[in-house]
């Protein structure tokens, strides 16, 4: 599911004129997508995008804080105190977006200012999404992207490598509406 969601996001970015790299491996970590756009007469636009696209989430996006895991708590435990949720989100954001290796890679790829963005589908906790946003992470909804892709007139580029997949999604959605 994650790779398919990343393909949708990549198509959305490509149609806006972004050059993208998907699935960059950094040891045991990964950067889902980086996107760079060069526009005449303006600065380069650089975006770091992570994708979490669960259909039926059973846990939070973030993990239980490291201190709680050391005392035996399961990393994806759904039972969390308010403090654990806040701390878990802070640790997750740091690792996902601001880890030294990831920042060094971004600086090497393009010296501009990088945005930090998260694409989500269904989530267990909207409160967690708010906490992530409070760290300066821009939140996008996958369903909004799919809806936007339905109108190619909104985009600089009418289709890119993922257009066949998008066509299948839209065909399935139209078939469901007709029933």
C-alpha positions in Angstrom: 0.0 0.0 0.0 2.8 2.5 0.9 4.5 2.2 -2.5 1.2 2.7 -4.3 0.5 5.8 -2.2 4.0 7.1 -2.9 3.3 6.6 -6.6 0.2 8.8 -6.3 2.1 11.5 -4.5 4.9 11.4 -7.0 2.5 11.8 -9.9 0.9 14.7 -8.1 4.3 16.3 -7.7 5.4 15.6 -11.3 2.3 17.1 -12.7 3.2 20.3 -10.8 6.6 20.3 -12.5 8.7 18.8 -9.7 11.6 16.5 -10.4 11.4 13.7 -7.8 13.4 10.9 -6.2 11.4 8.2 -4.4 12.6 5.7 -1.8 16.1 6.9 -0.9 17.8 4.4 1.4 20.0 5.8 4.2 21.1 2.7 6.1 18.1 1.4 7.9 16.2 4.6 7.3 14.4 5.8 4.1 13.3 9.1 2.7 10.0 8.5 0.9 10.1 11.4 -1.6 12.2 14.4 -2.4 11.0 16.9 -4.9 12.7 19.9 -6.5 11.2 22.5 -8.8 13.2 25.1 -10.8 11.2 28.1 -11.9 12.5 30.9 -14.0 13.1 34.0 -12.0 12.5 32.4 -8.6 14.3 30.3 -6.0 14.4 26.6 -6.3 11.6 24.9 -4.4 12.7 21.8 -2.3 10.3 19.4 -0.6 10.8 16.4 1.7 7.7 14.3 1.8 6.9 11.3 3.9 3.8 9.1 3.2 1.7 7.2 5.8 -1.3 5.8 3.9 -3.1 3.3 6.1 -6.6 2.1 5.2 -7.5 0.8 8.6 -5.0 2.2 11.2 -4.7 0.2 14.4 -2.0 2.3 16.0 -0.6 5.8 15.9 1.8 7.1 13.2 4.5 7.7 15.9 5.9 5.1 18.2 5.8 4.9 22.0 8.7 7.1 23.3 12.1 5.4 23.6 12.1 5.6 27.4 8.8 3.7 27.6 10.1 1.1 25.2 13.2 0.6 27.3 10.9 -0.3 30.2 9.2 -3.0 28.1 6.3 -1.2 26.3 5.6 -2.3 22.7 6.7 0.3 20.1 3.2 0.5 18.5 1.1 0.2 21.6 -2.2 2.0 21.2 -2.4 2.8 24.9 -0.6 6.1 25.5 -0.8 8.9 27.9 -1.0 12.5 26.7 2.6 12.9 27.6 3.7 9.8 25.8 1.8 10.9 22.7 3.5 14.3 22.7 7.0 12.8 23.3 6.5 10.0 20.8 5.5 12.5 18.1 8.5 14.7 18.9 10.8 11.7 18.5 9.1 10.5 15.3 9.3 14.0 13.7 13.0 14.3 14.6 13.8 10.9 13.1 11.6 11.2 10.0 12.5 14.8 9.0 15.4 16.2 10.9 17.9 13.4 11.4 21.4 14.5 10.6 21.9 12.0 7.7 18.7 13.1 6.1 19.5 16.8 6.4 23.0 16.3 5.0 21.5 14.4 2.0 19.0 17.2 1.3 21.8 19.8 1.5 23.9 17.8 -0.9 20.9 17.4 -3.4 20.0 21.0 -3.3 21.2 23.8 -1.1 17.8 25.6 -0.9 15.3 25.6 2.0 13.5 22.3 2.3 9.9 22.0 3.4 8.9 19.0 5.6 5.6 17.4 4.6 3.5 14.4 5.5 0.8 12.8 3.4 -1.8 10.8 5.3 -4.8 8.7 4.6 -6.8 7.4 7.5 -5.3 7.9 10.9 -6.1 6.6 14.4 -5.7 10.1 16.0 -6.4 13.5 14.6 -4.8 14.8 17.8 -1.5 13.2 16.7 -1.8 14.8 13.3 -2.2 18.2 15.0 0.9 17.5 17.1 2.9 16.6 14.0 1.7 19.8 12.4 2.8 21.8 15.5 6.4 20.8 14.6 6.2 22.7 11.3 5.2 19.7 9.2 2.7 20.5 6.4 0.0 17.9 6.3 -1.6 16.7 3.1 -4.6 14.3 2.7 -4.1 11.5 0.1 -7.8 11.7 -0.9 -7.4 15.4 -1.7 -4.4 14.6 -4.0 -6.4 11.9 -5.8 -9.3 14.3 -6.2 -7.0 17.0 -7.6 -5.5 14.5 -10.1 -8.9 14.1 -11.6 -8.7 17.5 -13.1 -5.6 17.6 -15.3 -6.3 21.2 -16.3 -5.0 22.3 -12.9 -1.5 21.1 -13.6 1.5 22.3 -15.6 2.0 18.7 -16.9 -1.0 16.7 -17.9 0.4 13.3 -17.1 3.7 11.6 -16.0 4.9 8.1 -15.3 2.1 7.3 -12.8 -0.8 8.4 -15.0 -1.9 4.8 -15.9 -2.2 4.0 -12.2 -4.2 7.3 -11.6 -6.5 6.4 -14.5 -7.2 3.0 -13.0 -8.0 4.7 -9.6 -10.4 7.1 -11.2 -12.0 4.5 -13.4 -12.7 2.4 -10.2 -14.1 5.4 -8.4 -16.4 6.3 -11.3 -17.6 2.6 -11.5 -18.4 2.7 -7.8 -20.4 6.0 -8.3 -22.4 4.5 -11.1 -23.6 1.6 -8.9 
